Amino acid sequence: MSRKSTYLIPSRTVTAEQEIKKSRFITTAGHASDKAAAMRFVESVRKEHPSAHHNCYAYIAGSPFDTTEIGFSDDGEVNGTAGKPILSVLQHKGIGEIVTVVTRYFGGIRLGTGGLVRAYTGSVTLALDVLPLKKLVTTKKAIITVPYQYENAVRLALDKFNIAIEEAVYTDEVLIEAGIPEDTLDKLADEIMNATRGAARIKINKT
């Protein structure tokens, strides 16, 4: 499979601050599992800084290898100088399920287009440098059905890939349920079919 199923996500929310030509840039970065969570995060930051001139943001509300759940906003800054640069930093870092808001209190000195891009890019980088991360592994539920004589072969194959069995049901055959990392499915299926001489049936839950 080409889609990567393991990636890093934020484990908690952090803030970082810097001052550039009398303007304060406060970056808040945290976890957002979906778009709705990202927008709630943005709104909470806005409420914390009601007098700020700008609350520019970007989010990747899923896998960093999937572009379908991304968004950004310049929030009144010059078009293309804030939201998109913030998003570019997030994408370069390869972090998923993340939302970042850069709050600006204008200090009276204009930075120019290039200066704004550098300010927002640098502000995000400061926060990401101290952001604690944890690994997320996306899985698919698999139900493996085999005759009794091949149960141990399936268990050994799962153990080889460090996959824990969630449930085993014994009827006229053995039904074994396990959560399989998405990028392991094909290799594991081949391993099981070889180990059981083609006797196994593997059903993958698509939801």
Sequence and secondary structure as in RCSB ss.txt:
>XXXX:A:sequence
MSRKSTYLIPSRTVTAEQEIKKSRFITTAGHASDKAAAMRFVESVRKEHPSAHHNCYAYIAGSPFDTTEIGFSDD
GEVNGTAGKPILSVLQHKGIGEIVTVVTRYFGGIRLGTGGLVRAYTGSVTLALDVLPLKKLVTTKKAIITVPYQY
ENAVRLALDKFNIAIEEAVYTDEVLIEAGIPEDTLDKLADEIMNATRGAARIKINKT
>XXXX:A:secstr
  S  EEEEESS EEEEEEETTEEEEEEEEE SSHHHHHHHHHHHHHH TT SEEEEEEE S TT  TTEEEE T
TSSTTSSHHHHHHHHHHHTB SEEEEEEEE  S   HHHHHHHHHHHHHHHHHHT  EEEEE EEEEEEEE GGG
HHHHHHHHHHTT  EEEEEESSSEEEEEEEEGGGHHHHHHHHHHHTTT  EEEE   
